[in-house]
Amino acid sequence: MAVDGTEQSYKALAHAVAIAETFDSELKIVTVVPHLHYYNGMNDNVHNENIVFDIQDKLRPFYKNVLTNAVIKVRSDNPDVNFSTIMSEGRPSVKIVELAEKEGYDLIIMGGRRISGILSLLEERTSRSVLDNSKIPVMIIT
C-alpha cells in the first residue's frame, strides 16, 4: 500500500485496510520521498548537490508525517489490523515496484488521479508507471 499524502492515497488506504482485514493479512504502508532531480529538470552540468540534499532534508519530515497520518487512520478505524510502515527515498514508481518485488508482496494498492485527454498523455504518473512495470498485481483506487 503506497501513500503520498493525497486524498486518493488515503482513500486507497481504506481499501487496503479492508482487504487486509478480510484476508487476515499483513499490511505494509509505504511512502517514498521523491528525489527532486527526477522532477526539476536539472542536469549534471548545473546540478548543485547541496541544494538537492537541503530540499531532501525538508521533504523527509513531510513524508514522515504522511506515514504518521496513515498510522493514525488505521489505528483509529481498525485497531486489529496487522501493519507496518516503510519510508524509502528515490523515484516513487521505481521504489514501490522494487520494494514489492523484494519483499514478496501479493498486491500493490495505491491511489490515482483521473486525468483524461492530452494531460493524460503528457503526465508520467506514478500509478501508471507502477502499473506498467510491476510483475505483481496493482490495484489503483480513484
N, C-alpha and C positions, 0 to 999 in steps of 0.2 A: 504494500500500500504506500503510494507516494503522495506526500503533501508538500505544498509550496506556499501556503498561506492564503490561497484564493478561496472564494466561496465554493467553486467547483471541487476543489480538493477536499474540503471539509464535508461536502455532500457525498463524495466518493468514500470518505472515511466511514460515514454512517452505513453505507452498503457493505464495506469491508468488515465492519464490526458484526453486522447481521449474518454475513457468510461465516465468519469465524465462530459465532455462537451456534449457528445451525449445524456446522460440521465439527464442533468442539475442537477447533484447530487453533494454532498459534498465529497471531497477527504480528507482522513486522511493519512498523511505521517508519518510513524512510523519508528524509529530506536531503536535498543536495544544494549546497552553497555553490552557485554558479561562478566559474572563473570568468571574470569580465572580459578577458582578452578574446573570448569566443564571441562576445557581443558588441564590443566597442569599435571594431574595425581597425584597431591599431595593428601595425605590422612590426616585425622585429627591429626595423631601422629606427622607428620613432618610439618604441616601447620603453617606458620607464618602469622598471620592476618595483621601485619604491612606491610609485603611485598605485599600481595594481595591488600590492600587498596591503597598503593602507586602506584601500577600498575593501579588500577581503576581510580585514580586521573589523571593519564596520558592518559588513554583511553577516558575519558569524552570529552576533547576538540576535539579529532579526530571525535567522533560521532556527536558532536555539529556541526562540520564543514561539515559532511555528510548531515545533515539536512539543513544547510545553502546553500550548493550546490544544493540540491533538490529544495529549495525555489527559488533560482536564476533561475534554469532551468524552473520551472513552470511559474514564473512571466515574464520571458523574452519571452517565446514562447506562453503562454496562459494566459494573464493578467486577463481574465474574469472568470477563474476557481475559484470556492469557495473551499478553502482548509485550513487545519490547520496541525500543526506538534505535534508529541508526541515523547519524548525521555524517554525510560524506561531502567531499568537495570535488568539483570538476564540471564537466559538461553534463547537465542533468540527464539527458536522454541516454547517454553512454553509461553513466554510473548506475542508473536504475537497472538497465539491462545486465550490466556486469554483476551487480550485487545479486540480482535474482537468479542468474545462472550459477554463480559461485556458491550461493547458499542453498540452492536446490528448491527455490520457491515453486509452488504449484500454479500460482496465478498472480499477475500484476494487476492491481486496481489503481486507477488514477482518474483525476478529473480532466475534462477537456472542454474547450470553448467551442461553441457553434459559430463557425465563420464560413460564409459562402462567397461565391463569386470570385473576383480577382484577388481579394485578400487571402483566400484560402490557398491560392496558387503561389502567392508571394511570401507568405509567412511559413518558416520552418518551425512547426510547433513541436514541443517536447513529446506530447502524446502521440502525434503522428510518427515521429521518429522511433519511439519505443515500439509502437505497433509494427512498424516496418522491419525493425531489426531484432526483435525478440523471438527466440525459439519457444518461449513459454507463452501460454495464452495470456492475452491482455484484455481487460475489461475497462472501457473508458466511459465514465459517467458524465453526462452533460446536463 
